[in-house]
Amino acid sequence: MKEQILSVEGNRPCGSPLRHQALCFWEIDPVFKCPVVGACLSLYEQKQLLKKACVSSKGKNPYEIHEVLVGAAHEENLLSRRVDRLLKRKYGQAAVSLFQSVSQEEFLSHWLAHLEIGDFGFLVWAAASHPTLPALIRRKIFGRIHMAMHAHAGELGALRRQLASESQKRDRAVEKASEMIEACQVARRESEELRGRLSVLESEVKTLRDENMRLRDVLQHPGQETLAALQRENEELDAEVRQQRDRVEQAENRASSLERQCLRLTDRLENQRKSSESYRQEASSVIRKVMDMNRCDESCPSFDLCQKRILIVGGIERMESLYRDMVEDLGGRLDYHSGHVKGGARGLEHSVRRADMVLCPVNCNSHAACSLVKKLGKKYNVPVHMLSGFSLTSVSQLLKGTAA
């Protein structure tokens, strides 16, 4: 018996007359089906939906699970009905309230205002399920969602670079702290040695003073020269004791200074560790967002070039940076090979095998290189386009034609 689909308000079926009734999951614009699954449903919810629809998720990676749900959205079936029911339970009431509270003209500005505060899942479903939203507004909203995925990828790269920089700073701080700790330990050992020497000298001074007192008692009427010699010796010993005490005091001050510096470096190291952990957590969060959102299938307008690896063989080597900028502006990734195969074709074969498309200007490559590219393209089932020229215009026209 066909399962009844409930609307977002009460228990009315999807087909019942309702002024602001949301679209069902299988009725939304095809370009929104991929973002809705990626942004509105967690990976756990996606697995549960497959389980309830008797579809096994065992052995499937997150992208394959995502692909199954998007594929089910093309028609009304058990899986698409369960997805629709979950989305309306999570976001339906808020979406209908938004339909009723703002006009179509105000919807875009209201949607962008919520996007700025990170209210992402609700916004994507509200835009996708709006029953009467004009196509121009839908296009603008999809453009913001699509570019947000690229922005998150850029933020991820910046966070990774910042994390690497913080890790280097932390390593330098650890190294410096280790050096200061070692210096502090050396100073402590020196201080202990000086204290030991001071103790020995003080013992010797005490012995000499006792001897001096004894001599004074014995020699009640000593000669002037003997008394003067004993006084000079006593003064020299006192001066040596004062010098040793000064050295011990200096060593203790140095050890105290090194201990304070060591404590400061230890605090800085702890702060550096906390900062690195914060950046690591933030990077992990952005990675999860990008993995959830940056999934694309054939419903995506830029599917033909989005994240595809384009290999250019030959051309002018000094124009590699210009080729790269042009390909990346179109959403792809560039691999470049000079076309020289005299030293061996293994490098070219590796590049062709990992590419999604190969461009080969015939006027900048040898006949052997062109023939090898064609053979490798057939061998690894990679599309090969032979260009008459190496100019940016020729490459751009071909790529734009492919994307179109």
C-alpha angles and dihedrals in degrees: 000000000000111000113243115240115221125213124234092257116063120311099312116136119249092252096055117111109265124155097222102021113156121240118255120249094257091047099057123105110282092236090062097052095080095046092044093055093042099043103030102042126056120221090252091053091048091053091048091051091053091047093051090047090052092247114136117231093186112128093009120122121220092267093052090050089049090049092053092052094047090048091052090056094074093081142011110274140135094280096044090048091053091048090050092049092051094047093050091047091053101038109003100098093046092047094050090047088054092049090053098042101050134040124238090258091054095042096083095050091044090049092050091048091055091045090059091060093049099253089147111150095047091047095052093050093043091054095042096047098042104125100211106023111141118247093242092058091045089053093051092048093048089049091055091048092048094048091045088063090054090046090053089051089053091048089050091054092048091049091049091051091047091048090052090050092049090049090054091049090049091050091051091048091050091050092048092046090051090052092049092047090052091048090049091052091050090050091050091052090049090049091051091049091050091048089053091050090047090053090052092048093048089052090050091048091051090051092049092048091051089050090048092053091048092051091049090054093048095044102051090162105028123170120261095247094052092049093047091050091051092049092050091050090049092050091049091052091048090050091051091050091051091050092050091049090051091051091049091049091050091049091050091050090050091049091050091049091050091048091053091048090048091053091050091050090048090054091048090049091052091049089048091052092050091048091049091050090050091051090046092053091046091049091049090051092051090046090055091048092049092047090050095044107029095073117121135183137170092293090067113100091223096044094120094062105012106126091339118148111237117197118203114194116199123342121125109326094211089058092062092104091051091050089049095051092049094049093046091049087058091052099258136111123241130225116183130200123181092221094238108140099163092102093048139302099240094098093050092047091052091050093049093047093056096041128098094204134011126210117194121182104210095204092062100043135070120250089249092054093049092049091048092051091052092049093048091047091055092043095054097029093243119150111247122198117194110209125202092218141022098228123127089241093059093048093044094050091051094048093046090048090051092049091048 
